[in-house]
Amino acid sequence: MAERWAKVAVAPNETDALLMDGVLKDAGIPSLIQRAAGFDAPDFLAAGPRDVLVPGSLMEEARQVLEDTTGLGSYAP
């Protein structure tokens, strides 16, 4: 059975989401970025919120990594 991915943070835009994605991947935590519901139109380009997802089993570790990175912990839902 495939592991469920869980939302660890909501970034206000693609740039911040990419920053979080990089921090998590540098810590060895796989992550995915997806457009938040209601903002999935291509017209938004890099604007609009993004959900940052990690495997559910790594949720607490991912939250800690983001919390330890100045300013990123505030994006946790």
C-alpha positions as CSV (number, residue, x, y, z in Angstrom):
1,M,0.0,0.0,0.0
2,A,1.3,3.4,-1.0
3,E,2.1,5.9,1.8
4,R,-0.1,9.0,2.0
5,W,1.4,12.4,1.6
6,A,0.4,15.1,4.1
7,K,0.4,18.9,3.9
8,V,3.3,20.2,6.1
9,A,3.1,23.8,5.0
10,V,1.2,26.3,2.9
11,A,3.4,28.8,1.1
12,P,1.9,32.2,0.0
13,N,3.5,31.8,-3.5
14,E,5.7,29.5,-5.6
15,T,9.0,31.1,-4.6
16,D,8.5,30.4,-0.9
17,A,7.2,26.9,-1.7
18,L,10.4,26.2,-3.7
19,L,12.5,27.5,-0.8
20,M,10.7,25.1,1.6
21,D,11.1,22.2,-0.9
22,G,14.8,22.8,-1.1
23,V,15.3,23.0,2.7
24,L,13.3,19.7,3.1
25,K,15.2,17.9,0.3
26,D,18.6,19.1,1.7
27,A,17.5,17.4,5.0
28,G,16.7,14.2,3.1
29,I,13.0,14.6,3.2
30,P,11.1,14.1,-0.1
31,S,8.6,16.8,-0.8
32,L,6.1,17.8,-3.4
33,I,4.6,21.2,-4.3
34,Q,1.0,21.5,-5.5
35,R,-1.2,24.5,-6.2
36,A,-3.7,25.1,-3.4
37,A,-7.3,24.4,-4.2
38,G,-9.0,27.2,-6.2
39,F,-5.6,28.5,-7.5
40,D,-5.0,25.7,-10.0
41,A,-5.5,28.0,-13.1
42,P,-2.3,28.5,-15.2
43,D,-3.1,32.2,-15.3
44,F,-1.8,32.6,-11.8
45,L,1.7,31.6,-12.9
46,A,3.9,31.8,-9.7
47,A,1.3,33.7,-7.7
48,G,-1.2,32.1,-5.4
49,P,-0.7,29.7,-2.5
50,R,1.1,26.4,-2.7
51,D,0.7,23.3,-0.5
52,V,4.0,21.6,0.5
53,L,3.5,17.9,1.0
54,V,5.7,15.2,2.6
55,P,5.2,11.5,3.2
56,G,3.0,11.1,6.3
57,S,5.7,9.2,8.2
58,L,8.1,12.1,7.9
59,M,5.6,14.8,8.9
60,E,7.0,15.6,12.4
61,E,10.6,15.6,11.1
62,A,9.6,17.9,8.3
63,R,7.8,20.3,10.6
64,Q,10.9,20.4,12.8
65,V,13.2,21.1,9.9
66,L,10.9,24.0,8.8
67,E,10.6,25.3,12.3
68,D,14.4,25.3,12.7
69,T,14.7,27.3,9.5
70,T,14.1,31.0,10.4
71,G,10.7,32.1,9.3
72,L,9.5,28.9,7.6
73,G,7.9,27.4,10.6
74,S,5.2,30.1,10.4
75,Y,3.8,28.5,7.2
76,A,2.8,25.2,9.0
77,P,-1.0,24.8,8.9
